[in-house]
Amino acid sequence: MSLRTLYAYVSRGAIRSIAGGAGRPRRYAAGDVERLRVRSAARRGHGPVAAAALRWGEPVMDSAVTAITPRGPAYRGVVAVDLVAAGATFEHAAELLWTGVPAKAIAWPRAALPVARLARLAGGAHPLDAMALVLALTRIDSPREVTTSDAEHGRRLIPLLAVCLAADAAAMTRALGAPTVAGVVARALGCDGAEPAIDAALILLADHELNASSFAARVAASTGADAPACIAAALATLTGPRHGRAAEDIARDRDTGAGFGHPLYPGGDPRATPLLAIAATSPLRRARALVARIRASRVPPSVDAALAALVIGLGAPPAAASGMFAVARCAGWLAHAAEQRAADYVLRPRARYVGPPIR
């Protein structure tokens, strides 16, 4: 792409740019440039376009769930950071994703959970593994409720998944009695009083358009799988270090590079700002030091780095970052699953064979 063409696209708003600072040249969003390249490739046929679409390229399907905006994700038209600024709860965000209406007063039902059985089978397990076990127990102990909506499943299942952040049966039992999901997480982690901070994190992580785990949930839903199965498919995808476990790795000081830069936010991930502000108020020196290091980075942080700082600031174990991510994103998974069911077609892309010649 020539400089003249680049400047023309920038002037029309097709390519975003940010100042380089300190005499450095301006930087341009690689994702925008790639999308324009893909569009030009359309003259060569649908194959190249479809292939590039699977790598942060052009949108591949219509969705009314979440839009990615310069201010971060917007749930059914409502920007997530605005929900946090207004003091909304995670339940408000989830109901907005599921029904389009941020309900005023919400009281989610509490399903039974065999706490002693769960603690015996998953004692000391990673929260994501414990969540997979809860989903399995739910399917084993209850009949398949084909007529139950995805939202109804979410209201019952998400608090149970949040319980999995607790370390033992006593903490699980105590957590299950909390009236809100943020309260369940706070009690499970022994962070009573941290509900506002936890609500903020859960809201900001509730959905992010067609990410890998949400796409997995949609694939499962398109085949007619029930809500627990859709969550299980998404949860398995989330366990990868390049998706839901990135924040945990940062909290463990394993990899800080993964939490910086985001293809959709070349100027910085808007979700990171409120979480870093909360983490900066932590009395824990390690949390404040991480916030300072993140803010000093030349590459803008993603929500993963901010979540890691928040978890450290709460005094919670690093695995809590993955667990909170899964609890939050479950709301988005079920919103996408419901939308895919309504679309009523099986998601089945085609592969372009590039193997050895057929004999």
C-alpha positions, 0 to 999 in steps of 0.5 A: 500500500502506497503512502498516498493510499494509506493517507487517503484511507486514514482521512476517511476513517478506514484506518485508525492511527495514533500518535507515536509520541516523542518525535516518533512517526504515527502508528497505524492499526495493522488490523484495519490495513489487513481488512482492507487488504482482504477486501482487495483480495475479493477480486481473486475469489471468495477463498482468500477472503474466507481464509483471512476472515478466520485470522482477525479479518472481515466479519463472517456472520451477523450478530446483534449481541456485541459490537467492538467500538473504539471505547470497547465492547458494547452489549446490545448497544450499551458500552461495557465501560459505561455500565461499570461507571454507572455501578451496574452489577454483573447480573445487569450485564448478563441480562442485557446480553440475554434479553436486551434489557438491563433488569433493575432488580435481579434475583437469580435462583440458586440451583443445588450443588453437591458441595461435598461431592465436588470438593472430594472430586475436585479438591485442589483442582484448577477452577476451570477443571472444577467448572468442567466437573460441575457441568458434568455433574449437572448433566448427570444428576439432572434430566436434559431440559431441552425446553429451558432457555439458555438464559434460564440455564445461565441464571442457575449455572453461573453461580455454581461455576463461580463457586469453583473459585473456592479452595475447599468445601467450607468456602464453597458452601459459604460462597453459594449463599451469597446473593450475587455472582460477585458476592459468590466470587468474593466469598470463594476467594476470601475477599469480602467487600471486594464485590464492586471491583469483581463486578467491574471485572465480570462486566468488562469480560462478559463478552467480546464479539466472536472470540474463540470460545464464543465461536465454540459455543455457537458451533455447539449450539448450532448442532442442537447441543444444550446449554451445559454442553455449549458452556463445556465446549467454550470452557475447553477452548478458554483453557488455552494460554492464548485465550482465557489463561493469559491473565493467569500466566501474567499473575504468575510472572510467566509471560507479560508479553501476552497481556500487551497489544490487542488487534482490535484496539491499537490505541489500547484496550479500553477495558484495561483502564478501569481495572488498572485504576482499581488495582492501583488502590490495592494495599499490596505492594506487588499489585501497585508495582505491576500496575506501574510496570503495565502503565510504563509499557510502550505497548498498550495493555490488554484486559488480560494484564489489567485482570492479572493486576486486579487479582494480585491486588485482591490477594487472590491466587493467580488461577482466580484470573482464569476462573473469573474470566470463565464466570464472566464470559459464560454470559456471552457464551449463552447469548451467542448460543441463543442467537445461533439457535435462532439462526437455525443452521449448522456452522460447518465451514469448508476446508481448502485441501492443500495436501498431497495429490489424490491417488 
